[in-house]
């Protein structure tokens, strides 16, 4: 099993995995209100191009994926966060999903653990997420890994079917010191 930063060669595998997730959600309970429009091949391609798409790979198969970046894609300033942080001081998780064929194996928890490690290794002070209200599987997973509720807010995304989002955060007081890079800048800058 590997947790990788995706490259262009992973586009089909990751897109297909998200497609299976969306189909499963449409056939059961669509907690995150995803559709064929998002997450989709185009959103995966963009995330790969930006270096933000990650995947859990086992025996050449993508069994889980997530996008990690510093862009909340909305007004995170509205959140009831436990500490005031500027953009760039926290990591944001988007579209974390596990292939429905691989459910109940702990892959979601493994990915959250690896995301926590990634955030600490890169000197972030927190991880923040927004969740569609009622997305009990996601809320349960994040709470299991120490994320705390930071309010239900309108993030200004103008999504008629999702006017409000539940915000969660995991502060990282024990972030590992970042080794200086050649430029001396934080890796996310």
C-alpha positions in Angstrom: 0.0 0.0 0.0 1.2 3.5 -0.9 0.1 7.0 -0.3 1.2 9.0 -3.3 1.1 12.4 -4.9 -0.5 11.7 -8.2 1.1 12.4 -11.6 -0.5 12.6 -15.0 -0.3 8.8 -15.5 -2.7 8.4 -12.6 -5.5 10.5 -14.2 -7.6 7.6 -15.5 -7.2 5.5 -12.3 -8.2 8.3 -10.0 -11.0 9.6 -12.2 -12.4 6.0 -12.5 -12.3 5.6 -8.8 -14.2 8.8 -8.2 -16.7 7.7 -10.9 -17.3 4.5 -8.9 -17.8 6.5 -5.7 -20.3 8.8 -7.4 -22.2 5.9 -8.9 -22.3 4.2 -5.5 -23.5 7.4 -3.8 -26.2 7.9 -6.4 -27.4 4.3 -5.9 -27.4 4.6 -2.0 -27.2 7.7 0.1 -25.4 10.6 -1.5 -24.0 12.2 1.7 -21.6 14.7 0.1 -24.1 15.5 -2.7 -21.5 14.7 -5.4 -22.4 14.3 -9.0 -20.9 13.4 -12.3 -19.9 17.1 -12.5 -17.8 16.9 -9.3 -15.5 15.2 -8.6 -14.8 14.4 -12.3 -12.0 13.8 -14.7 -11.5 17.6 -15.2 -11.3 18.3 -11.5 -8.8 15.4 -11.0 -6.7 16.6 -14.0 -6.6 20.1 -12.5 -5.6 18.8 -9.0 -2.9 16.6 -10.5 -1.6 19.5 -12.6 -1.4 21.7 -9.4 0.3 18.9 -7.4 -2.7 18.6 -5.0 -4.2 15.2 -5.9 -3.2 12.3 -3.6 -4.2 8.6 -3.8 -4.0 5.4 -1.8 -2.7 2.8 -4.2 -2.6 -1.0 -3.6 -1.3 -3.5 -6.2 -1.6 -0.9 -8.9 -5.2 0.0 -8.0 -6.4 3.4 -6.7 -8.6 2.6 -3.7 -8.8 6.0 -2.2 -8.1 9.6 -3.0 -8.1 13.2 -1.7 -7.1 16.7 -2.7 -4.9 18.6 -0.3 -4.3 22.3 -0.7 -4.5 25.7 1.0 -7.6 26.9 -0.8 -10.8 26.6 1.2 -12.8 27.4 -2.0 -15.1 29.7 0.1 -15.2 32.0 3.1 -13.4 30.1 5.8 -13.2 33.4 7.7 -16.8 32.7 8.8 -15.7 29.7 10.8 -15.7 29.5 14.6 -12.1 28.3 14.6 -10.3 27.7 17.8 -7.3 29.7 16.6 -7.0 32.5 14.1 -4.8 31.3 11.2 -4.0 33.0 7.9 -4.3 31.2 4.6 -1.1 29.2 4.2 -1.0 28.2 7.9 -3.5 25.4 7.5 -4.1 22.6 5.0 -7.5 21.9 3.5 -8.9 18.5 2.6 -11.2 18.1 -0.4 -13.0 15.2 -2.0 -11.6 12.5 0.3 -13.1 9.2 -0.9 -12.7 5.4 -0.7 -13.6 3.1 -3.6 -16.9 1.4 -2.6 -15.3 -2.0 -3.5 -12.7 -1.4 -0.8 -14.9 -0.1 2.0 -14.6 -1.3 5.6 -10.9 -1.9 5.4 -9.7 1.2 7.2 -8.5 3.0 4.1 -10.2 6.3 5.0 -8.5 6.3 8.4 -5.2 5.4 6.8 -5.5 8.4 4.5 -6.5 10.8 7.3 -3.4 9.5 9.2 -1.2 10.2 6.2 -2.7 13.6 5.7 -2.0 14.5 9.4 1.7 13.4 8.8 1.9 15.4 5.6 0.5 18.5 7.3 2.9 18.2 10.3 5.9 17.5 8.0 5.1 20.7 6.1 4.7 22.9 9.1 1.0 23.5 9.0 -0.6 24.6 12.2 -4.0 23.0 11.4 -6.1 21.0 9.0 -9.5 22.3 8.1 -12.4 20.8 6.2 -16.0 21.5 5.3 -18.6 18.8 5.2 -22.1 18.7 3.9 -24.4 18.7 6.9 -25.6 15.1 7.6 -22.6 13.5 6.0 -22.3 11.1 8.9 -19.6 8.8 7.5 -17.2 11.8 6.9 -18.0 13.5 10.2 -17.5 10.2 12.1 -14.2 9.6 10.4 -12.8 13.0 11.0 -14.0 13.1 14.7 -12.3 9.7 15.2 -9.0 11.4 14.3 -9.4 14.4 16.6 -11.2 16.9 14.4 -13.6 19.3 16.2 -16.7 21.1 15.1 -16.2 24.8 14.1 -19.7 25.8 13.1 -22.2 25.5 10.4 -21.7 28.3 7.9 -22.5 29.7 4.5 -19.2 29.7 2.7 -20.4 31.8 -0.1 -20.2 29.1 -2.7 -23.7 29.8 -4.1 -24.7 26.2 -4.3 -28.5 26.0 -4.1 -28.6 22.4 -2.9 -25.9 23.0 -0.3 -26.3 26.5 1.2 -24.4 25.7 4.5 -21.4 23.5 5.4 -20.2 22.1 8.7 -16.7 23.1 9.5 -14.1 20.9 11.3 -10.6 21.5 12.3 -7.6 19.5 13.7 -5.0 21.7 15.3 -1.4 20.5 15.0 0.5 22.0 18.0 3.2 19.3 17.6 3.9 20.1 14.0 7.4 18.9 13.0 9.9 21.6 12.2 10.2 22.2 8.4 13.7 21.6 7.0 14.8 24.7 5.1 14.5 24.4 1.4 16.9 26.0 -1.1 14.8 29.1 -1.3 14.1 29.2 2.5 10.4 29.5 1.8 7.6 27.3 3.2 6.9 24.6 0.6 3.4 25.8 0.0 4.4 29.3 -0.9 
